[in-house]
Amino acid sequence: MAAQLTAALPSYSPAKPAAAPAGTASHFLPYPSRPRNATRGIRAQVTSTETAAEPAPAAPAKPVKISKKQDEGVVTNKFRPKEPYVGRCIFNTRLTGDDAPGETWHMVFSTEGEVPYREGQSIGVIADGEDKNGKPHKLRLYSIASSALGDFGDAKTVSLCVKRLVYTNDAGEVVKGVCSNFLCDLKPGSEVKITGPVGKEMLMPKDPNATIIMLATGTGIAPFRSFLWKMFFEEHEDYKFNGLAWLFLGVPTSDTLLYKEEFEKMVETDGENFRLDFAVSREQTNEAGEKMYIQTRMAQYKEELWELLKKDNTYVYMCGLKGMEKGIDDIMVDLAAKDGIDWIDYKKQLKKAEQWNVEVY
């Protein structure tokens, strides 16, 4: 049976955090503000007996783009491969059941508040050891699966959701992914080299009344777990979600439904603001007998989804396998055409407006 993560989290008592500044959650990590210029430069005045030429008209100032996302004070690349942050594994548990095709693990690392990430960002991990050329392994990026407060609510940890990569190559040899196996095998107390945080594509929208449609396959659920914890499991003085969060999660079997108990608890307590739809491709079919992939499940709500996509406060976030975006395009092309809209052009407009956000691999 899949591990029940929430109940399994161990007791963790780090040093008491400093009081948070006004306007933030009780343990929200204080992000650095933009520096302000203390003084203005004074231009020297030069006297001349010649008549000064008329100054050229100033070029019109370019409008400053104001992001719709929670990007104020976001930190990127604080730690790099040559000087990574060294954290420790606090907790590592298998999420998938015994009959799942493969293993997926949830792990929590200590950061002591030194890796100031936001929901939607990623970190890099450098596996121990060396490659075949005797050099350190290259870093691998992983989407963060915890809110900025972390699983323990003190902003001193970061969590990942990692699938163990094992496959057979054309020569019949079993190949193991270096970093994923390193992470899935970590024991509590083990050190882990962390870089980052990185990324701004998947940051949450500022608007607390937004409609946020989240599309995930497999471990692509990671950033959306971070979103949803902030929305429904935490209290913040400066943020209270009052919009609609709609999650579509696609997996091959019911044993691979990640964080199922957590999401169902959110539906139970915040059903007016949270909708949840699973697509289990090897166990479910639609009315036509087709396998239930994420785009198949979405097609059952296609008219409703299209109406939401026409609103300027709807944001789509997609994380997971590359092929999923084409499946969504196939659904929307005909619906948009009925309204005289070219879907591909419209999607470009959504991207420009930061309302279509994709992180696939």
C-alpha positions as CSV (number, residue, x, y, z in Angstrom):
1,M,0.0,0.0,0.0
2,A,1.2,3.5,-0.7
3,A,2.6,5.4,2.2
4,Q,0.3,7.9,4.0
5,L,2.7,10.8,3.9
6,T,1.0,13.3,6.1
7,A,0.7,10.9,9.0
8,A,4.2,9.5,8.5
9,L,6.0,12.8,8.7
10,P,8.4,12.6,11.7
11,S,8.6,15.1,14.5
12,Y,11.2,17.7,13.6
13,S,12.2,20.5,16.0
14,P,14.8,22.9,14.5
15,A,15.9,26.0,16.2
16,K,13.1,28.5,16.8
17,P,12.9,30.8,13.7
18,A,13.2,34.5,14.0
19,A,10.0,36.5,14.1
20,A,8.6,37.1,10.6
21,P,8.2,40.7,9.4
22,A,4.7,42.2,9.4
23,G,2.6,41.2,6.5
24,T,4.0,37.7,6.1
25,A,2.9,34.3,7.4
26,S,4.0,33.5,10.9
27,H,7.1,31.6,9.7
28,F,7.4,33.0,6.2
29,L,11.0,33.4,5.1
30,P,11.8,37.1,4.7
31,Y,13.0,37.6,1.2
32,P,15.4,40.4,0.4
33,S,13.8,43.7,-0.8
34,R,15.2,45.6,-3.7
35,P,18.0,48.0,-2.7
36,R,17.1,51.7,-2.8
37,N,19.5,54.4,-3.8
38,A,20.3,56.5,-0.8
39,T,21.3,59.6,-2.8
40,R,20.9,60.9,-6.3
41,G,23.9,61.9,-8.4
42,I,24.5,65.6,-8.8
43,R,25.4,66.7,-12.4
44,A,28.3,69.3,-12.5
45,Q,27.3,72.6,-14.1
46,V,29.8,74.0,-16.8
47,T,29.7,77.7,-17.7
48,S,30.3,78.5,-21.4
49,T,30.3,81.7,-23.5
50,E,28.8,79.8,-26.4
51,T,25.1,79.3,-26.8
52,A,24.1,75.8,-25.8
53,A,22.6,73.7,-28.5
54,E,19.0,72.6,-28.0
55,P,19.0,69.3,-26.2
56,A,17.7,66.3,-28.2
57,P,14.3,65.2,-27.2
58,A,14.4,62.4,-24.7
59,A,13.5,58.9,-26.0
60,P,10.2,57.7,-24.7
61,A,10.7,55.5,-21.7
62,K,9.9,51.9,-22.3
63,P,6.9,50.7,-20.2
64,V,8.1,48.5,-17.3
65,K,6.4,45.1,-17.5
66,I,4.8,44.2,-14.2
67,S,4.6,40.5,-13.7
68,K,1.3,38.9,-12.7
69,K,3.2,36.3,-10.7
70,Q,4.6,36.3,-7.2
71,D,8.0,37.3,-8.3
72,E,8.8,40.1,-5.8
73,G,12.2,39.3,-4.1
74,V,12.5,35.9,-5.8
75,V,16.1,34.5,-5.3
76,T,17.8,32.5,-8.1
77,N,21.2,30.8,-8.3
78,K,22.3,31.5,-4.8
79,F,24.2,28.2,-4.8
80,R,26.1,26.9,-7.8
81,P,27.8,23.6,-8.7
82,K,31.2,24.7,-7.5
83,E,29.9,25.9,-4.2
84,P,26.7,24.0,-3.4
85,Y,24.7,24.2,-0.2
86,V,25.2,21.0,1.8
87,G,21.9,19.9,3.4
88,R,20.9,16.7,5.2
89,C,18.2,14.2,4.5
90,I,15.6,14.4,7.3
91,F,13.0,12.0,5.8
92,N,12.7,9.7,2.8
93,T,9.6,7.6,2.1
94,R,8.2,5.6,-0.9
95,L,5.0,7.1,-2.2
96,T,4.0,4.4,-4.7
97,G,2.4,1.1,-3.8
98,D,3.9,-2.4,-4.3
99,D,2.2,-3.0,-7.6
100,A,3.2,0.3,-9.1
101,P,5.3,0.3,-12.3
102,G,8.4,1.8,-10.7
103,E,9.2,3.7,-7.5
104,T,8.5,7.3,-6.6
105,W,9.9,8.7,-3.3
106,H,9.2,11.8,-1.2
107,M,12.2,13.3,0.5
108,V,12.8,16.2,2.8
109,F,16.2,18.0,3.2
110,S,17.3,20.5,5.8
111,T,18.3,24.0,4.5
112,E,18.3,26.0,7.8
113,G,16.6,28.7,5.7
114,E,19.7,29.2,3.5
115,V,18.0,28.1,0.2
116,P,15.2,30.7,-0.1
117,Y,12.9,29.2,-2.7
118,R,9.4,30.0,-3.8
119,E,6.5,27.7,-4.9
120,G,7.1,26.7,-8.5
121,Q,10.9,26.9,-8.4
122,S,13.4,24.0,-8.7
123,I,16.7,23.0,-7.1
124,G,19.7,21.2,-8.5
125,V,21.2,18.1,-6.8
126,I,24.7,16.8,-7.4
127,A,25.0,13.0,-6.6
128,D,27.9,11.8,-4.6
129,G,30.8,10.2,-6.5
130,E,32.4,10.7,-9.9
131,D,31.5,9.9,-13.5
132,K,33.5,7.6,-15.8
133,N,35.9,10.4,-16.5
134,G,36.7,10.9,-12.8
135,K,34.8,14.2,-12.7
136,P,32.0,15.1,-10.3
137,H,28.5,14.2,-11.5
138,K,26.6,16.9,-13.3
139,L,23.7,18.4,-11.4
140,R,20.1,17.3,-12.1
141,L,17.2,19.7,-11.7
142,Y,14.1,18.7,-9.7
143,S,10.9,20.7,-9.2
144,I,10.3,21.5,-5.5
145,A,7.4,19.7,-4.0
146,S,7.0,21.8,-0.8
147,S,5.7,25.3,-0.2
148,A,8.2,28.0,0.7
149,L,7.4,27.2,4.4
150,G,8.4,23.5,3.8
151,D,6.7,20.4,5.1
152,F,7.4,21.4,8.7
153,G,6.2,25.0,8.4
154,D,9.5,26.7,9.5
155,A,11.0,27.6,6.1
156,K,14.0,25.5,6.9
157,T,13.5,22.5,4.7
158,V,12.9,21.6,1.0
159,S,11.1,18.6,-0.4
160,L,11.4,16.7,-3.6
161,C,9.3,14.0,-5.4
162,V,11.6,11.7,-7.4
163,K,11.0,8.6,-9.5
164,R,13.8,6.1,-9.5
165,L,15.1,5.7,-13.1
166,V,15.9,2.1,-14.1
167,Y,15.6,0.8,-17.6
168,T,17.1,-1.8,-20.0
169,N,19.1,-0.4,-23.0
170,D,19.3,-1.8,-26.5
171,A,22.2,-4.1,-25.4
172,G,20.0,-5.7,-22.7
173,E,21.9,-4.0,-19.9
174,V,20.1,-2.6,-16.9
175,V,20.8,1.1,-16.6
176,K,20.2,3.1,-13.4
177,G,19.9,6.9,-13.4
178,V,22.7,8.2,-11.2
179,C,21.0,11.1,-9.4
180,S,17.5,9.6,-9.1
181,N,18.9,6.4,-7.5
182,F,21.2,8.4,-5.3
183,L,18.2,10.4,-4.0
184,C,15.8,7.4,-3.6
185,D,18.5,5.5,-1.6
186,L,19.3,8.4,0.8
187,K,19.0,7.6,4.5
188,P,18.1,10.2,7.2
189,G,21.3,12.0,8.2
190,S,22.9,11.7,4.8
191,E,24.4,14.8,3.2
192,V,23.1,16.1,-0.1
193,K,24.6,18.9,-2.3
194,I,22.0,21.4,-3.4
195,T,22.2,24.2,-6.0
196,G,19.8,27.0,-6.9
197,P,17.0,27.8,-6.5
198,V,16.2,28.4,-10.1
199,G,13.2,29.2,-12.3
200,K,10.4,31.8,-12.6
201,E,8.2,30.2,-15.2
202,M,6.1,28.3,-12.7
203,L,5.7,30.9,-10.0
204,M,2.1,31.3,-8.7
205,P,-0.1,34.2,-9.8
206,K,-0.4,37.2,-7.4
207,D,-4.2,37.3,-7.8
208,P,-5.8,35.4,-4.9
209,N,-9.1,35.2,-6.8
210,A,-7.5,33.6,-9.9
211,T,-8.6,30.4,-11.5
212,I,-5.5,28.1,-11.6
213,I,-5.7,25.0,-13.8
214,M,-2.9,22.6,-13.0
215,L,-2.0,19.7,-15.4
216,A,0.4,17.1,-14.1
217,T,1.7,13.7,-15.1
218,G,3.7,11.6,-12.6
219,T,6.3,13.5,-10.7
220,G,5.1,16.6,-12.5
221,I,2.8,16.9,-9.5
222,A,5.7,18.4,-7.5
223,P,5.1,22.2,-8.1
224,F,1.4,21.8,-7.7
225,R,1.7,20.2,-4.3
226,S,3.7,23.3,-3.3
227,F,0.9,25.6,-4.7
228,L,-1.9,23.6,-3.0
229,W,-0.2,23.5,0.4
230,K,0.1,27.3,0.3
231,M,-3.5,27.7,-0.7
232,F,-5.2,25.2,1.6
233,F,-2.8,23.9,4.3
234,E,-1.3,27.2,5.4
235,E,-2.3,30.6,6.8
236,H,-0.6,33.8,5.5
237,E,-1.3,37.4,6.5
238,D,-0.6,38.6,3.0
239,Y,-2.3,35.8,1.0
240,K,-5.6,34.0,1.2
241,F,-6.7,32.0,-1.9
242,N,-10.3,32.7,-2.8
243,G,-10.3,31.5,-6.4
244,L,-10.6,28.1,-8.1
245,A,-7.8,25.6,-8.1
246,W,-8.4,22.7,-10.5
247,L,-5.9,19.8,-10.6
248,F,-5.8,17.1,-13.3
249,L,-3.3,14.4,-12.4
250,G,-2.5,11.6,-14.9
251,V,-0.8,8.4,-13.8
252,P,-0.7,4.8,-15.2
253,T,-2.1,2.9,-12.2
254,S,-4.0,3.8,-9.0
255,D,-0.8,2.7,-7.0
256,T,1.0,5.6,-8.6
257,L,-1.5,8.3,-7.5
258,L,0.9,10.6,-5.7
259,Y,-0.2,12.5,-2.5
260,K,-3.8,11.2,-3.1
261,E,-4.7,11.5,0.6
262,E,-3.5,15.0,0.9
263,F,-5.5,16.2,-2.2
264,E,-8.6,14.4,-1.1
265,K,-8.4,16.1,2.3
266,M,-8.3,19.5,0.5
267,V,-11.4,18.6,-1.4
268,E,-13.1,17.7,1.9
269,T,-12.2,20.9,3.6
270,D,-12.1,23.4,0.7
271,G,-14.3,21.8,-2.0
272,E,-15.7,25.2,-3.1
273,N,-12.2,26.3,-4.1
274,F,-10.6,23.0,-5.2
275,R,-11.5,20.5,-7.8
276,L,-9.6,17.3,-8.3
277,D,-9.6,14.9,-11.3
278,F,-7.5,11.8,-11.7
279,A,-6.7,10.1,-15.1
280,V,-5.5,6.5,-14.5
281,S,-4.6,5.3,-18.0
282,R,-4.3,1.5,-17.4
283,E,-7.4,1.2,-15.3
284,Q,-9.9,3.8,-16.6
285,T,-11.6,4.4,-20.0
286,N,-13.9,7.0,-21.3
287,E,-17.4,6.4,-22.8
288,A,-15.8,5.4,-26.1
289,G,-13.6,2.8,-24.4
290,E,-10.4,4.9,-24.9
291,K,-7.7,4.9,-22.2
292,M,-8.0,7.7,-19.7
293,Y,-5.0,9.9,-20.3
294,I,-5.0,13.4,-18.8
295,Q,-6.2,15.0,-22.1
296,T,-9.0,12.3,-22.2
297,R,-10.2,13.4,-18.8
298,M,-10.0,17.1,-19.7
299,A,-12.0,16.4,-22.8
300,Q,-14.9,15.5,-20.6
301,Y,-14.9,19.2,-19.3
302,K,-13.7,20.8,-22.6
303,E,-16.6,23.4,-22.9
304,E,-16.2,24.5,-19.3
305,L,-12.4,24.7,-19.6
306,W,-12.6,26.7,-22.8
307,E,-15.0,29.2,-21.1
308,L,-12.4,29.5,-18.3
309,L,-9.6,30.0,-20.7
310,K,-11.3,33.1,-22.2
311,K,-11.1,34.9,-18.9
312,D,-8.2,37.1,-18.1
313,N,-7.7,35.7,-14.6
314,T,-7.3,32.1,-15.6
315,Y,-3.8,30.6,-15.4
316,V,-2.8,27.2,-16.8
317,Y,0.3,25.4,-15.4
318,M,1.5,22.2,-17.0
319,C,4.3,20.0,-15.7
320,G,5.3,16.5,-16.8
321,L,5.8,14.6,-20.0
322,K,6.3,16.6,-23.2
323,G,3.5,14.9,-25.1
324,M,0.8,16.2,-22.9
325,E,0.7,19.7,-24.4
326,K,-0.2,18.4,-27.8
327,G,-3.1,16.5,-26.3
328,I,-4.4,19.7,-24.9
329,D,-4.0,21.5,-28.2
330,D,-6.1,18.8,-29.9
331,I,-9.0,19.4,-27.5
332,M,-8.9,23.2,-27.8
333,V,-8.5,23.7,-31.6
334,D,-12.1,22.9,-32.5
335,L,-13.6,24.7,-29.5
336,A,-11.7,27.9,-30.3
337,A,-12.6,27.7,-33.9
338,K,-16.3,27.7,-33.1
339,D,-15.7,31.1,-31.6
340,G,-13.7,32.2,-34.6
341,I,-10.4,32.0,-32.7
342,D,-7.2,30.4,-33.9
343,W,-6.1,28.3,-30.9
344,I,-2.4,28.4,-31.6
345,D,-2.4,32.2,-31.9
346,Y,-4.6,32.5,-28.8
347,K,-2.2,30.2,-26.8
348,K,0.7,32.6,-27.8
349,Q,-1.3,35.5,-26.3
350,L,-1.9,33.5,-23.1
351,K,1.9,32.8,-22.9
352,K,2.7,36.5,-23.4
353,A,0.2,37.3,-20.6
354,E,1.9,34.7,-18.3
355,Q,-1.3,32.7,-18.3
356,W,0.1,29.6,-20.0
357,N,3.1,28.1,-18.2
358,V,4.8,24.9,-19.2
359,E,7.6,22.9,-17.7
360,V,7.9,19.5,-19.5
361,Y,10.7,17.0,-19.9
